[in-house]
Amino acid sequence: MQDVETIPLAEARIDDFPLRTYEKLRYADTDRQGHVNNAVFASMLETGRVELLYNPDRPLADEQCSFVIARLTLDLHAEITWPGRVDIGTRAARIGRTSITLEQGLFQNVQRAATASTVIVHVNDTTRRSQPFSVIARQAFASLL
């Protein structure tokens, strides 16, 4: 894998993402044009984020905290068609004190179908205010840079 800094998100391939998973497409994901509805793209991106943020073997949110999306940008590059699967790549682009920016890509048959950038904030469930990441979370995120 090349240095993430040298590979712009819009040019990234699935191999440029250290965290990878996939979704099997369902017929119900399609719309009247016969391709996967663009709203489903956001759900597939969520799968990649959740596998990182809420992995039961390595919880990253502090007790009484959760992750919330502050910003999501989604660029569509190609249609996705049923049947098949979509590969989802996730990497960290920036780690702040209380937030992380994740970059993601959706790929079907190695073709880039969409890219996204998401700012996620670590929030205290009681105060509803941002809370700094733990050392464990920072280390986990740093491994995805």
Sequence and secondary structure as in RCSB ss.txt:
>XXXX:A:sequence
MQDVETIPLAEARIDDFPLRTYEKLRYADTDRQGHVNNAVFASMLETGRVELLYNPDRPLADEQCSFVIARLTLD
LHAEITWPGRVDIGTRAARIGRTSITLEQGLFQNVQRAATASTVIVHVNDTTRRSQPFSVIARQAFASLL
>XXXX:A:secstr
   GGGS GGG  GGG SEEEEEE  GGGB TTSBB HHHHHHHHHHHHHHHHT TTS  S TTEEEEEEEEEEE
E S  BSSSEEEEEEEEEEE SSEEEEEEEEEETTEEEEEEEEEEEEEETTT SB    HHHHHHHHTT 
